Amino acid sequence: MRENIQEIGFFDIVQGRRSVRIFDQVTLFDHQIVQKCLEAATLAPNSSNMQLWEFYRIPETSMLKDPISRLCMNQKAATTARELVVIVTRRDKWKSRAAANLSYIRETYKNSPGKKQKQAEAYYGNLIPKLYSKYPLWSLTKQIIAWFMSLKRPMVREVTESDVRVSVHKSAALAAMTFMYAMKAEGYDTCPMEGFDSVRVKKLLDLPKSAEINMIIGCGKGLPEGVYGKRFRVANDEVIFEK
């Protein structure tokens, strides 16, 4: 039986979440909870609210479950998972997502247009296209522009094509973490995986070349032997600083 989300505090969820590599094959698994938790994941913070992500569910009954598990190098976290969730970045959808934001802004402020609307329209109509567009040498050009602007005032330096790619992956990872916490709150376990053949997984999912896989997450009810030892973290004073 699933734990009641109302009886678990957030820090209990954080403490209790572990990367579980062997999942229970017998206990009933509620696949609708995966859908619920992915819908929660779409509320995760993301760069410029562009939401350049997609989530692909591969339940145990799917014809793709075994092939994708094999492409995850036959990790037990994949082969024993009751469902796999593939987190995909879609940087290529920036135009439609920017347009969706613009449409929402115009609808929101249609009865009271003002400074906020103008600022938002300039952001999604001017700045976002400059950041996400691809032209020959445009990545280098953006870097040079940012450097010159930084001579007079603080300026964002991460503007190259590789920087944009990293930003999109960071946003997807925030959604993935939200999903995993939500699953734990519902009494289920997860395991994020980076060891997979991305080219073949993309082909199986019929994804375009421009799409990238952020991670694949195994889901289920974890077995005790699926947690490989006690949790280890370096000391807090090695990673947390106050200046």
N, C-alpha and C positions, 0 to 999 in steps of 0.2 A: 504493500500500500504506500502511496506517495506521501511524503511529509507535507504538512499543511504550511503553505507559504507564509501565512499570518503568524505562525508560531516560531518562525526562524528570523533572527535579526540579520542585518546585512553583514556584520563582521563574522557571524557564525557561518554564513555562506562562503565568505572569503576564506576563512580558516578551513572549512570543510571541503572546498573544491580541490580536487587532485586530478592529475592527468591519469586516468584509469585505462589500462591497456588490455584488460580482459573483461568482457561483458557477459552478464547472465543470459543464457540462451533459453531459459525455461519460463521465468517470470513474465507475466503479461506486460507488454510495452505499449504505452499509449502514444501512438504516432501523432495524434492531434496536439500533444504538448509541444512537439517540435515546431509545428506551425505557430502555435501561440508564442513560443519563445523567439522565433524568428521575427514575428511581428513586433515584439518588444525590441529586438535588435535594430529595427529600422529607426528607432527613436534615439539611437546612439549619436553623440556629437560627431560631426564630420566637417571637413574643410569647405567653407563657403556654402554649406548646406547643399552641396552639389549631388550628394547621394550616389556617387559613381560606383555602385556595388550591385551585385546580384547574388542570390542564394539558391543553390540547387539542392533539392532534397532527393536522396537516393535511399528509399526504404528497403528493408530486407527482402521485400517481394519484387523489387525492380529487377529487370533483366540486366541492368547495369551494375548491380551491387557487387557481384563476384568479379567481373572484369576490372572495375575500379579498385576493388580490394587488392587484386593482383598487382595493379599499377601503383599501389601504395607499398610496394615491395613485400606484400603478404604480411604486413605488420598485424599482430593480433588485434591491435586497436581498430583495425579496419575489417579484418575477416570476422571478428566476433561482434562487431557493432550491429545494433538493431536498425540503425539508420546512419547514413553518412550525409554530411552537409558540406557542400563545396562552396567556399567563399570566393567569389570572382570579382575582380576589379574591371570596370568598364570606363576607362578614361576617354574612350572614343565617343561616349554618349554625352559629352560635355555640352554640346549645342542644345540638345533637347532638354537637358536638366536645367541649363541656364534659362531657357525659354519658359520652362515650367515655373521657375522662381519669379521671373518677370511677370508672368501672367497672374501669379498669386499676389504679388505686390500691388499690381494695378487694381486687382479686384478688392484688395484690402483697403486701399486708400482712395477708391473711386469717389467716395462721398466727401473726402477731406484731403485732397491732394496738397502737398506741401514739401518742405525741405527733406523730410525722411524719404518720401517717394522719389524725389529727384536723386538723392544720394544712392538709393538702392538701384534705381534704373541705370545710373552711371556705372555702378559696380558691376552689375550683370550684363549691361549692354556695351560697356567699354573696357573695363579692367579685366574681367574674366576672359573675353575673347583674346586680349593681348597675352594673357598668361597661358592659355590652353591651345592657341593656334599653332600650327606647324608649317613653317616655311623654311626653305634652305637658309642656313646660317642664322635663323631666328633665335635659336637657343643662345648662341654666342652674343647676338645683338642685345638680347634681354639682359644678359649678364653685364655687358658694357654699360648699358643704360642705368642699371641698378647701381653700378660702381660710381658713375658720375653723379647720380642723385645723392648717393650716400656721402659725398664730400660736403654737402650743405645741410643735410638733416638725416635723422635715423631712417634707414631704408631696409626693407626685406631683401636679403641677399639670395635666398633660395628660389631662383626664378628659371633655372635651366630646365630642359626637358627631363633630365634625370631627377631633378628636384620635384617636379610636378608628379612624376611617377611615384616617388617615395611618398609624397603627400597623399595620393590616392590610396596607396597601400596602408598607410597609417590609419586612414579613416575606416577602411575595411576591417582592419585589425581591432579597432575600437568596437565595431559592430559585432565582431566575432567574440570578443570578451564579454560583451553585454549578453549575447546569446548563451555563452557557457555559464555565466552567473545565473541567468534565468532558469536554465536547465537544472542547475543545482538547487535552486529555490523550489523547484517542482519535484525534487527528490531523485533526479537522475544525474548521471555522470557523463563526462565528455573527455575526449583526448584530441588536442590539436596536433595535426601532423604536417610536417614540411617535406618528409621523404616520400616523394611520388614522381612519376614520369609526367610532367606537366604537358608535354606535347601530345602524348597519347590520351591523357584525360580530356584535354580540350577537344580532341577529335571525337571521342566518345560522346561528349556533351554537345557536339556540333557548334562549338563556339568559334567566333571569328578570330583571325590571327591577332587582332589588336587587344583581345581580352587576355587577362592574366589571372592565374589562380593564386590567391593569397594564402590559403591553407585549406586543408580538408579536416573536418571534425568528425570523429567517431562518437556515436551517442548510444546510451543504454543504461542499464542498471549495473553498476560495477560490482565485480566480485572482489573479495579481500585480496586474493592473489594477484589482482590486476593493478594493485598499488605496489610499485617496486621499492619498498623500503620507506623509512621515515623521511619526511621532507627535510631538505638541506637548503639553507640560505646563508650567504655570507653575513657577517655582523652588520647591524644597522649603521653603525658609525663608519663603515666603509663605503656606504652608498648614500647616506642622508647627511646633508651639511647645512649649516646655518651661517650666513655671512653678515 
